[in-house]
Every structure is written in structure tokens, then in C-alpha cells.
Amino acid sequence: MDLSTVGAVLLDMDGTLVDSDAAVERAWRAWAAEYDADPGAALAVAHGRPADGTVRLLLPHADDAAVAAAAARQLALQYDDLSDVTATRGALELLATLARLRLPWAVVTSADTQLAKARLTAAGIDPPVLVTVDDLTAGKPDPQGYLRAAELVGVPPARCLVVEDADVGVQAGRGAGAMTAGLKGVDADLRIDDLAQLAQLLAGQPPMAS
């Protein structure tokens, strides 16, 4: 993939820019216990999806009001659980590289605004553009979030690079017509080990061995 054509970078938050995996897992396990759901099933489908989408999969017979209440409870379990939330490996290096290259960037997350701001602040990251599930009518894998972010940064989706660590996020990026990069072995146009490697590739440098 020719990264010289990239005009903006659109980043997922949890697991991509912010290491919150442990907090997410704790919250879903606690939620599953409260709602008599299988915690393993919850963790298998939750990553990268908005909370209400995951709840619908886990509680298929719940009506809209029950889904909304259960999703709100799941988010509430996460708001104050920030003790081990940090920037992911290479995240700050990537953001410094984007600043040096004058490439606009945005965060596109399935979290709501309150949770996104709390986790980004805990990780020491202040995005110039933040798109959360509160800004959308459909979350990932729908492409709406990435289309909105491309509009806000003023770069056509085809010149945006979406960076994700979940299949549903890559689906959203591809649906928006963007180039995609995948972490953690996720199938994408470009597979990367961490964000430091992406920083080196964007800067035109051969990636250093990890």
C-alpha cells in the first residue's frame, strides 16, 4: 500500500490508541454477572462494538428500553475504572510523527463521549477531532463514524487511513472507502505490529525490528 497518498489518519480508541483492554474486560465480566449472561460470549463479541450492539446480541429477547438500560449500565461500570488505562505502545510516537508531517488525525470510537474523554485524558491524549457513538445513528461496523471523521478533518475518505484492532472496525473503514491498517493480526490492507511501526512507515523509514 502506498502510504504517500495518506492525507489523514483516523484511529480507533480502545485497543488501538488507548490500552484499556483490562478495564473493558472487567466491566463486561461484572455486567455479565449482573445480567446472568455468559461472560465469555460477551468478551467474544464486545470488542469494537457500541455497548448497545453487544447487548442486543447477548440479550436477543430484550426490548429497546431494556437494551438501552443494560447498555447504560455497562458504560457506567467503565466510567471510573481508569487505574490502568494508558496510551498503547507507539501511540505517542505516532501522534508526534503526524504533527511533524502535518497530517490531520481523528479518533473514532464506539464509546460514548464521557467514556472516550475519560480514557483519552487518562492516556494523556487530546485529539483534535473526536467522533463517538453519541454523534452517530449507527456504530461500527457501519461506516458512518469514519465518514463523519473524514468530513471533519476535510480529507476525502479514499485518502484516509483507518487504524483498527477489531474486525468490525476494519469493516467500517472499508465501508467508508478508506485504506485500513490492522493491529493484533486483524486482516486489513496493512498489518502492523504497533503504532511505532506505523509512524516509521508514514515517515518513509524502514520499521525497526521489535
URWOBEL-V904917 format. One line per field, one symbol per residue. phi: phi as a letter, one per 20 degrees, with the letter a starting at -180 (. if undefined). psi: psi as a letter, one per 20 degrees, with the letter a starting at -180 (. if undefined). A space follows every 50 residues. Layout:
phi = ???
psi = ???
//
This chain:
phi = .effefdadddfefndececgffffgfffffgffdldfffffffdffnef gffffffecfefegfffffffffffffegdecfdebffgnffffffffff elefbbdccefefgffffffffemccffccddffecebegeffgffffff ffemcggfdededcccgfffgffffenefccdelmffbfcdceaffffgf ffendffffe
psi = pniiipiqpoprfpifhpnjggggggghggghghjlrohghghhihpiqq ghhgghhhmhjqrgghggghghgghhihgjnjhkprqrpighgghhghgh ilpqrqpoqirrgggghgghghikpnqhppprhhiripapjqigghgggg ghikpqhijqopprjqhhggggghhijrqqpprkjporhppqhrhhgggg ghikqpqqp.
//
